[in-house]
Amino acid sequence: MSNERLEYLGDAVLSLIIADYLFKKFPYKEEGFLTEMRARIVSRAQLNKLSIKLGLNALIKSEMYNHQCKSMHGNAFEAFVGAIYLDRGYVFAKKIVLSRVIDVHLDIEKIENEDTNFKSQLIEWSQKEKIPIEFKVINEIGNGYGKQYLVELLVNNEVYADGRDYSIKGAEQIAAGKALEKIIP
């Protein structure tokens, strides 16, 4: 049985809970900050970590279960939130997410101060230095849920770094992170 419908609902409910939480926690911050913070909190990597911290990974049963399906844990967390919402409503789901997940398992101040958008940092560097960069998908490995993308990062038309991930965006972030380590040691 698939939980895709619950994941869909849980994703929307979680996004609303986090948006509401951030809107109240940071009353003087602008929309861009709130959007970035919400994206960091509900990122696939963060949801995967939360799912494992909560022990949801022990409840996952799948024929496809392996380390190649990196979104499975986060998907389970979203389905969990969707199920709580369907069973007990928004107010209860919000209470559980905030009091049992956010307050216990996330350091909002740390998330606020982390700058993990390597691609954005690299683009800023590129614009400041007037050096062109380009990301190119050079290979797709596997298929279905296990499909990975290999991306090369060209700096000044030369291959500078590469990244491999289950999404193009993720592979670009990895390549940008590697490049930044070389550029800003």
VMD Tcl script that draws the C-alpha trace (Angstrom):
set ca {
  {0.00 0.00 0.00}
  {1.33 3.43 -0.92}
  {1.32 6.44 1.37}
  {1.67 8.99 -1.42}
  {-1.70 10.62 -0.70}
  {-0.85 10.92 3.00}
  {2.58 12.31 2.07}
  {0.91 14.92 -0.11}
  {-1.46 15.98 2.65}
  {1.23 15.84 5.35}
  {3.55 17.99 3.23}
  {0.88 20.69 2.95}
  {-0.07 20.54 6.64}
  {3.56 20.59 7.74}
  {4.32 23.54 5.49}
  {1.38 25.47 6.98}
  {2.39 24.62 10.56}
  {5.97 25.73 9.97}
  {4.92 28.89 8.09}
  {2.60 29.86 10.95}
  {5.26 29.05 13.56}
  {7.93 31.14 11.79}
  {5.53 34.03 11.12}
  {4.89 34.29 14.88}
  {8.44 33.53 16.03}
  {10.01 36.15 13.74}
  {7.45 38.99 13.60}
  {9.83 41.50 12.05}
  {11.55 39.32 9.46}
  {10.73 39.70 5.79}
  {9.04 37.16 3.52}
  {12.32 36.02 1.94}
  {13.79 35.08 5.33}
  {10.61 33.23 6.36}
  {10.52 31.33 3.05}
  {14.18 30.32 3.34}
  {13.73 29.17 6.96}
  {10.65 27.13 6.07}
  {12.56 25.53 3.19}
  {15.42 24.60 5.52}
  {13.09 23.10 8.12}
  {11.01 21.06 5.66}
  {13.95 20.10 3.44}
  {14.22 16.46 2.49}
  {17.44 16.07 4.49}
  {15.86 17.59 7.60}
  {12.69 15.48 7.31}
  {14.80 12.35 6.84}
  {16.70 13.14 10.07}
  {13.49 13.85 11.97}
  {11.93 10.61 10.79}
  {14.92 8.63 12.03}
  {15.04 10.52 15.36}
  {11.36 9.70 15.89}
  {11.92 6.03 15.02}
  {9.63 6.08 11.99}
  {12.32 4.30 9.96}
  {11.68 1.18 12.04}
  {8.06 1.20 10.86}
  {8.80 1.42 7.13}
  {8.07 -1.72 5.17}
  {8.93 -1.67 1.51}
  {10.23 -4.00 -1.14}
  {12.30 -1.08 -2.41}
  {13.86 -0.29 0.97}
  {17.53 0.38 0.54}
  {19.93 3.25 1.02}
  {19.33 4.46 -2.54}
  {15.87 5.81 -1.77}
  {16.92 8.82 0.25}
  {13.48 10.37 0.44}
  {11.75 7.37 2.02}
  {12.25 8.51 5.63}
  {11.09 12.07 4.96}
  {8.12 10.72 3.02}
  {7.21 8.60 6.06}
  {7.38 11.69 8.26}
  {5.07 13.60 5.91}
  {2.64 10.65 5.84}
  {2.77 10.59 9.66}
  {1.81 14.28 9.83}
  {-0.95 13.70 7.26}
  {-2.34 10.80 9.29}
  {-2.35 12.86 12.50}
  {-4.16 15.66 10.68}
  {-6.82 13.30 9.28}
  {-7.33 11.58 12.63}
  {-7.31 14.55 15.01}
  {-7.41 17.76 12.94}
  {-5.14 20.73 12.37}
  {-4.93 22.06 15.94}
  {-3.81 18.69 17.30}
  {-1.38 18.09 14.42}
  {0.11 21.54 15.02}
  {0.46 20.85 18.75}
  {2.23 17.52 18.12}
  {4.56 18.89 15.42}
  {5.56 21.90 17.50}
  {5.77 20.38 20.99}
  {7.07 16.91 20.14}
  {9.15 17.56 17.03}
  {10.23 21.18 16.55}
  {10.79 22.05 20.22}
  {12.53 18.74 20.99}
  {14.46 17.85 17.86}
  {15.29 21.09 16.04}
  {17.59 23.95 16.96}
  {15.88 26.82 15.13}
  {18.68 29.25 16.00}
  {21.26 26.89 14.50}
  {19.14 26.42 11.38}
  {18.76 30.19 11.11}
  {22.52 30.74 11.26}
  {23.51 27.93 8.89}
  {24.07 28.86 5.29}
  {23.77 25.58 3.44}
  {22.72 26.91 0.06}
  {26.08 26.35 -1.58}
  {24.74 26.98 -5.07}
  {23.47 30.41 -4.06}
  {26.79 31.24 -2.39}
  {28.66 30.15 -5.51}
  {26.42 32.22 -7.79}
  {27.05 35.27 -5.58}
  {30.81 34.64 -5.78}
  {30.56 34.20 -9.55}
  {28.71 37.48 -10.00}
  {31.05 39.37 -7.69}
  {34.19 38.02 -9.42}
  {32.58 38.17 -12.89}
  {33.55 34.54 -13.51}
  {30.97 32.46 -15.39}
  {29.72 29.20 -13.88}
  {27.48 26.54 -15.36}
  {25.96 23.31 -14.07}
  {25.56 20.42 -16.54}
  {23.84 17.09 -16.04}
  {26.29 14.68 -17.62}
  {24.80 11.34 -16.63}
  {21.73 9.66 -15.16}
  {22.49 6.49 -13.23}
  {19.83 3.91 -12.46}
  {16.09 4.38 -12.76}
  {12.94 4.84 -10.72}
  {13.41 5.77 -7.07}
  {17.09 4.82 -7.19}
  {17.91 7.15 -10.09}
  {20.88 9.44 -9.50}
  {22.15 12.43 -11.43}
  {25.78 13.28 -12.05}
  {26.31 17.01 -12.47}
  {29.49 18.80 -13.46}
  {30.20 22.36 -12.43}
  {32.06 24.43 -14.97}
  {33.92 27.49 -13.73}
  {35.18 29.68 -16.54}
  {34.25 26.85 -18.97}
  {36.47 24.31 -17.17}
  {35.24 21.36 -15.09}
  {35.83 22.41 -11.52}
  {33.75 19.96 -9.43}
  {31.03 17.38 -9.72}
  {28.16 16.12 -7.63}
  {25.98 13.04 -7.56}
  {22.58 12.85 -5.91}
  {19.03 11.57 -6.27}
  {17.91 14.97 -7.56}
  {19.51 17.41 -9.98}
  {19.19 20.16 -7.38}
  {20.94 18.00 -4.78}
  {23.76 17.12 -7.19}
  {24.22 20.80 -8.00}
  {24.42 21.62 -4.28}
  {27.08 18.95 -3.75}
  {29.13 20.20 -6.71}
  {28.80 23.81 -5.50}
  {29.88 22.78 -1.99}
  {32.98 21.06 -3.36}
  {33.79 24.11 -5.47}
  {33.40 26.49 -2.53}
  {35.84 24.38 -0.49}
  {38.42 24.97 -3.24}
  {37.60 28.66 -3.72}
  {37.26 29.61 -0.04}
  {39.50 27.22 1.92}
}
mol new
graphics top color blue
foreach p $ca { graphics top sphere $p radius 0.5 }
foreach p [lrange $ca 0 end-1] q [lrange $ca 1 end] { graphics top cylinder $p $q radius 0.2 }
display resetview
